[in-house]
Amino acid sequence: MNKPATQIYSEIKDYYTKIIDSLEDTIFIFDLQTYKAIEWNKAFSSISGYSDKEISSSKFPDNYFGKQDQKQIKLATKEIHKSPAKFELSLITNDETKIPFEYVLVPIVNPEGKTLICSIGKDLRDCKKSEEALFTLNLILSSLDEGLDIVSSNYIIQFQNKYLKDRFGNAIGKKCYKTYLGLNGPCWDCSMREAIKQNKIVITEKTTTSNRIYEIIAIPFKQSKGKGNVLEVVRDITDRKRIKKRNEKKSS
């Protein structure tokens, strides 16, 4: 027995509603001419804090964004026929909390031939927190009065803090033995190699081409793929060594 067209349409609509309701990203479809809400998913109503009744009677973007963001959205919709628009905005929730979002606006045409706008929003709160944490970490590393770097098992410098960059230049991607010691090959007593081999902290002293003496503390660790690396703490101990040497001469 063939199903009625209305039943088929209803089943298809229910199927796609379940799909968009399962998404973590917000989906909000609105009329290009009136900006009235047409459809939205559970993520949008949950994050925004508005009821379905409130959303159905509201306009996009007036009820959900500040004035500057509203202007940006309305300007983008005027050019939407050329290409999808993408930008960052702050969604204002029902309790007036501002949440950073990345939005993509895409034009779609319904069965009646009417142009609608599908707004897809990605919550950036976790990304922003990560960026803030990374910024804070970089500030801390930049203020240290000792060097920090990460060197891979093939002697490539993967990270340097400001202390090392100021003294040796930005050497990320270069060989550690060439950058720090001016050598054409690895040190015979390489602390990085020994730290990875023995899986323990190894401490050595090295004299650079500028005759500065550094204590290197190599701490082994593995990345998610299991590749060996070391975090090196690099301390200039030149003055300490020279004072010790002078004191030894005086006492002898």
Secondary structure, DSSP 8 states (H G I E B T S, - for coil): ----HHHHHHHHHHHHHHHHHT-SSEEEEEETTT-BEEEE-HHHHHHH---HHHHHT-BTTTTTS-HHHHHHHHHHHHTTTTS-EEEEEEEE-TT--EEEEEEEEEEEE-TTS-EEEEEEEEE-HHHHHHHHHHHHHHHHHHH-SSEEEEEETTSBEEEE-HHHHHHH---TTSBHHHHHH--SS--TT-HHHHHHHHTS-EEEEEE-TTS-EEEEEEEEEE-TT--EEEEEEEEE-HHHHHHHHHHHHHH-
